[in-house]
Amino acid sequence: MAGHGEVEYATATGNDYSEHEKTYRLFVQLVKWGIYAVVIILLLMAYFLI
């Protein structure tokens, strides 16, 4: 049988909250612009395909 050692847990040190907020804001902006792009594509499809 394989020998199993102790389980090691790694934790991050410090709190980079400002980087977390920047990443979240970027995510929200990408979602917003993605929704705008989908709406524009649907409007163009409705106009040109009917």
N, C-alpha and C positions, 0 to 999 in steps of 0.2 A: 504494500500500500504506500501511497505517497505521504510524505511527512508534511503536516500542515502547521505553519507557524502562527504567531499571533496576528490578528487582524489589525492593520494600521489604518487610521483615519487621518485624512489630510484636511485641514481647514484653512481658509484664506485668512490672511492677516490684514487688518485695516478695513476701512469702509470707504469705497470709492463711489459715494452716492452721486456726485456730480456727473461722473461718467455714465452711471445708470440713467440719470435724467436725460442726458444727451442722446443716449441710445433709444430711450423710450420716445423722445420727441421725433427722432428720425423715423422710427417705426410708424408713428401716427401720421407723419407727413407722407410717407410712402403709401400707406393705406388710403389716405385721402386722395392722393394723385392717382392711385390705381382705380379708385371708384370713379373719379372724373373721367379717366380714359375709357372705362367700360361704358359709362353713360354716353360719351361722345360716339363710341363705336356703335352702340345700339341705335342712337338717333340717326347716324349715317346709314345704317342698314335699313332702318324703317323708311328713310327717304328714298334711297336708291333701289331698294328691292321691291317696293310696292308699285 
